């Protein structure tokens, strides 16, 4: 009898927790509405934050990879990169306990127009490297955008390779800092991939590269913090004229809200992206897209979209010109061609978003201002 009663109390406790979660969600949205913020403007900020975080993930992953591989180049030499940029190593230290140094990544091929100035250190620990880095980012016009402070790992695991990182981006335009985390596991390619010299192959053919991208940021203007965790599977098509990467999802992304300063983000011991704090569920959505090449500045077609069917809204963005590398995007109702919000950014992820109420916010390195 005690066991039955205990089971009922536990079940009742689960029910109360579920009710409390629904109440907390309603309370968070109600608090924003009490400040006169329409539901549509909350939705626009959440989708803008999540959609632009895909661009932020691209930069973070690419710069982390370039930081690790860049030390193959001689110090002081300008090295043209395949995607049109260039890289220069300014200093390098190699020892059994660390690989460290400073390098710069440029928009152009002649090391003239600075994009990223970074100081990095990789420390070997058993079967992986711990990484720490500080980045200063610049716009295409030379304006300082902000700074990253990143910690992460690069590891060999039984199923392939894993790269993780957490960072806080502090914009120089006084916008709220954004906490960002990513985790990617590159699965080992199977023999079924085929002869790379003869036929195109998707590598790996048995699931792709599984990533998760998470972001947390305060939005004082709407009186809340918003967060998302977006799982993405990357598929690489190589060894053909159409060398590209496509991405899709096997499970929906999670959207969350919380009180200002109440949420944070981290990588747990299993390499998963976790949002900490009293987050409440806002909804789920799905991301898909493609890039013509997997590099820092991919050419056309490069585009992605986020569909929030629960709120009947969609984020979409696409590269409009290989010459200018500018991207244009919209946030629109799924049943209307008239956008609620419009987005314009350059190849550094810098530009502006215009909301449906006529207000504008700056975007710095793919991070939305307040």
C-alpha positions in Angstrom: 0.0 0.0 0.0 2.9 2.3 0.8 4.4 1.7 -2.6 1.1 2.5 -4.4 0.7 5.7 -2.4 4.3 6.6 -3.1 3.8 6.1 -6.8 0.7 8.2 -6.7 2.5 11.0 -4.9 5.4 10.8 -7.5 2.9 10.9 -10.4 1.1 13.9 -8.7 4.5 15.6 -8.3 5.3 15.1 -12.1 1.8 16.6 -12.9 2.4 19.6 -10.7 5.9 20.1 -12.3 4.3 20.1 -15.7 1.6 22.6 -14.6 4.3 24.8 -13.1 6.2 24.7 -16.4 3.2 25.8 -18.3 2.5 28.5 -15.8 6.1 29.8 -16.0 5.9 30.0 -19.7 2.7 31.9 -19.5 4.1 34.2 -16.8 7.2 35.0 -18.9 5.2 35.9 -22.0 2.6 37.7 -19.8 5.5 39.8 -18.3 6.6 40.9 -21.8 3.1 41.7 -22.8 2.6 43.7 -19.7 5.3 46.0 -21.0 3.3 46.4 -24.2 5.3 44.0 -26.3 3.1 42.1 -28.8 3.6 38.4 -29.2 4.7 39.0 -32.8 7.7 41.0 -31.7 8.8 38.3 -29.3 8.6 35.8 -32.1 10.6 38.0 -34.4 13.4 38.3 -31.9 13.5 34.6 -31.1 13.6 33.6 -34.7 16.2 36.3 -35.6 18.4 35.2 -32.8 18.2 31.5 -33.7 18.4 32.0 -37.5 21.5 34.3 -37.3 23.2 31.9 -34.9 23.7 29.5 -37.8 25.9 32.1 -39.4 27.7 32.6 -36.0 28.2 28.8 -35.8 29.8 28.9 -39.3 32.3 31.6 -38.2 33.1 29.9 -34.9 33.7 26.5 -36.4 35.7 27.7 -39.3 37.9 30.0 -37.2 38.5 27.2 -34.7 39.6 24.9 -37.5 41.7 27.5 -39.1 43.4 28.3 -35.8 44.4 24.7 -35.4 45.5 24.1 -38.9 47.0 27.6 -39.5 50.2 26.9 -37.7 51.4 24.9 -40.7 52.2 28.2 -42.3 55.5 30.1 -41.7 55.4 33.1 -39.4 54.9 36.4 -41.2 53.8 34.9 -44.6 50.5 35.9 -46.2 48.7 32.8 -47.3 45.8 32.9 -49.7 42.9 30.6 -48.7 40.7 28.7 -51.1 37.6 30.6 -50.2 39.0 34.0 -51.2 40.3 35.2 -47.8 43.9 35.0 -46.5 45.7 34.1 -43.2 48.9 35.3 -41.6 50.6 33.7 -38.6 52.1 36.5 -36.5 53.7 34.3 -33.8 53.9 30.6 -33.0 55.2 28.5 -30.1 55.4 24.7 -30.2 56.3 22.5 -27.2 55.2 19.2 -25.7 52.7 21.0 -23.5 51.1 23.5 -25.9 50.7 24.9 -29.3 50.1 28.7 -29.1 50.4 31.9 -31.1 48.6 34.7 -32.8 47.2 34.9 -36.3 45.0 37.0 -38.4 42.3 36.2 -41.0 41.5 38.7 -43.8 38.6 39.3 -46.1 40.9 39.7 -49.1 43.6 37.5 -50.5 46.5 39.9 -49.8 46.2 40.2 -46.0 45.1 43.8 -46.2 41.5 43.9 -44.9 41.5 42.4 -41.4 38.5 40.3 -40.3 39.7 38.3 -37.2 42.7 39.0 -34.9 43.1 36.0 -32.7 45.3 34.6 -29.9 45.0 30.9 -29.4 46.4 28.1 -27.3 45.9 24.3 -27.7 47.0 22.1 -24.8 47.2 18.3 -25.3 45.3 16.3 -22.7 45.4 12.5 -23.2 43.4 11.9 -26.4 42.3 15.4 -27.1 43.3 19.1 -27.2 41.9 21.8 -24.9 41.6 25.1 -26.7 41.4 28.6 -25.5 41.2 31.7 -27.7 40.4 35.4 -27.8 39.1 36.9 -31.0 38.6 40.5 -32.0 36.3 40.8 -35.1 36.2 43.6 -37.6 33.6 44.6 -40.2 34.3 44.8 -43.9 34.8 48.6 -43.4 37.3 48.1 -40.6 35.0 48.9 -37.7 35.6 46.8 -34.5 32.6 44.6 -34.0 33.4 42.9 -30.7 35.3 40.2 -28.9 35.0 36.5 -28.4 36.5 34.5 -25.5 36.3 30.9 -26.4 37.1 27.6 -24.7 36.7 24.2 -26.2 38.1 20.8 -27.2 39.2 19.0 -30.3 39.2 15.3 -29.8 39.4 11.9 -31.4 36.6 9.7 -30.3 35.7 6.1 -31.2 33.2 7.1 -33.9 35.3 9.9 -35.5 36.2 13.4 -34.3 34.6 15.9 -32.0 35.0 19.7 -31.7 33.2 21.7 -29.0 33.3 25.3 -27.8 31.6 27.8 -25.6 32.1 31.5 -26.0 30.6 34.9 -25.0 30.5 37.5 -27.7 30.7 41.1 -26.4 29.6 43.6 -29.1 31.3 47.0 -29.2 27.9 48.7 -29.9 26.7 48.2 -26.3 24.3 45.4 -27.4 23.7 42.7 -24.8 26.4 40.0 -24.8 25.5 36.6 -26.4 26.5 33.3 -24.9 27.1 30.7 -27.6 28.0 27.0 -27.6 28.5 24.4 -30.3 29.3 20.7 -30.4 30.0 18.7 -33.6 30.8 15.1 -34.0 32.2 14.0 -37.4 31.3 10.4 -37.9 33.8 8.0 -39.5 33.1 7.5 -43.2 32.2 4.0 -44.1 33.7 2.0 -47.1 30.4 2.6 -48.8 31.5 6.1 -49.6 32.8 4.9 -52.9 35.9 5.8 -55.0 36.5 9.4 -54.3 38.5 9.8 -57.5 35.7 8.5 -59.7 32.3 9.3 -58.3 30.8 11.9 -56.0 30.4 10.8 -52.4 28.5 12.1 -49.4 31.0 11.9 -46.5 30.1 10.3 -44.3 27.1 8.4 -45.9 25.9 7.0 -42.6 24.5 10.0 -40.9 26.7 13.0 -41.7 28.3 15.3 -39.1 26.1 15.9 -36.1 26.2 19.3 -34.6 24.2 21.2 -32.0 24.3 25.0 -31.8 23.0 26.9 -28.8 22.6 30.6 -28.0 21.4 32.6 -25.0 20.9 36.4 -24.9 19.1 39.0 -22.9 16.6 41.3 -24.7 15.9 44.1 -22.2 13.6 45.8 -24.7 11.1 42.9 -24.3 12.0 42.2 -20.7 13.2 38.6 -21.1 16.1 36.3 -22.1 15.7 34.0 -25.1 17.6 30.8 -26.0 17.7 28.1 -28.5 19.4 24.7 -29.1 19.5 23.7 -32.7 20.6 20.2 -33.8 21.9 20.1 -37.3 23.3 17.2 -39.4 25.7 18.3 -42.1 26.1 16.3 -45.3 29.2 17.0 -47.5 29.2 16.3 -51.2 32.8 16.3 -52.4 34.9 15.3 -55.5 32.5 16.8 -58.0 31.8 20.2 -59.7 28.9 20.6 -57.2 31.0 20.5 -54.0 28.7 21.7 -51.2 27.3 21.1 -47.8 23.6 20.7 -47.0 22.2 20.6 -43.5 18.9 19.3 -42.1 17.5 18.1 -38.8 16.6 14.7 -37.4 14.9 16.3 -34.3 13.4 19.8 -33.8 15.2 22.7 -32.4 14.2 23.9 -28.9 13.2 27.5 -28.2 13.2 28.8 -24.7 12.6 32.0 -22.7 13.5 33.1 -19.2 13.9 36.1 -17.0 16.7 38.6 -17.7 20.1 37.3 -16.6 18.5 33.9 -15.6 19.9 31.7 -18.4 23.3 30.5 -19.4 24.8 27.8 -21.7 27.5 25.2 -21.5 28.8 21.9 -22.9 28.2 19.0 -20.5 30.5 16.0 -19.8 29.0 14.1 -22.8 29.6 16.9 -25.2 26.0 18.0 -25.3 24.8 21.7 -25.5 22.8 22.5 -22.3 20.9 25.7 -21.3 21.1 26.2 -17.6 18.7 28.2 -15.4 14.9 28.3 -15.1 14.2 28.1 -18.9 10.7 27.6 -20.0 9.7 26.1 -23.3 8.6 28.5 -26.0 8.3 26.1 -28.9 10.1 23.9 -31.4 11.1 24.5 -35.0 13.0 23.1 -37.9 16.1 24.3 -39.8 17.3 23.4 -43.3 19.7 24.9 -45.8 22.8 24.7 -47.9 26.2 26.3 -48.6 27.9 26.0 -52.0 31.2 25.2 -50.1 32.1 24.5 -46.5 34.3 27.5 -45.9 34.3 30.9 -44.2 32.9 32.8 -47.2 30.9 30.3 -49.3 29.5 31.5 -52.7 26.0 31.1 -54.0 23.8 29.2 -53.4 24.2 29.7 -49.7 20.9 30.0 -47.8 19.0 28.6 -44.8 15.6 28.8 -43.2 13.9 28.2 -39.9 10.2 27.1 -39.8 8.3 27.6 -36.6 5.0 25.9 -37.4 3.7 26.3 -33.9 3.7 30.1 -34.3 3.2 30.0 -38.1 6.4 32.0 -38.8 9.5 31.4 -40.9 13.0 32.9 -41.0 14.8 32.8 -44.3 18.1 34.2 -45.4 20.2 33.9 -48.6 23.5 35.2 -50.1 22.5 37.6 -52.9 25.8 38.3 -54.5 29.2 36.5 -54.9 30.8 39.9 -55.5 29.6 41.8 -52.4 28.9 38.7 -50.3 25.8 40.3 -48.9 22.9 38.4 -47.5 19.2 39.3 -47.3 16.6 37.8 -45.1 13.0 38.0 -43.8 10.9 36.8 -41.0 7.4 36.2 -42.4 4.1 34.5 -41.6 4.0 31.2 -43.3 0.7 32.1 -45.0 1.8 35.5 -46.3 4.4 36.8 -48.6 4.6 40.1 -46.6 7.5 40.0 -44.2 7.2 41.0 -40.6 10.9 41.8 -40.4 13.7 42.3 -42.9 17.4 41.5 -42.4 20.5 42.8 -44.3 24.0 41.7 -43.4 27.4 41.6 -45.1 29.9 38.8 -45.1 31.0 39.5 -41.5 27.4 39.1 -40.4 27.0 42.8 -39.7 24.0 44.9 -40.7 20.5 45.7 -39.5 17.1 44.1 -38.8 13.9 46.1 -39.2 11.0 44.9 -37.1 7.3 45.0 -37.9 6.7 47.9 -35.5 9.1 50.1 -37.4 12.0 49.8 -35.0 15.5 48.8 -36.0 18.4 47.0 -34.3 22.0 46.6 -35.3 23.4 43.2 -36.0 27.1 42.6 -35.2 28.8 39.4 -36.2 25.5 37.6 -36.5 24.4 38.8 -33.0 21.2 40.8 -32.8 21.3 44.1 -30.8 18.6 45.2 -28.4 
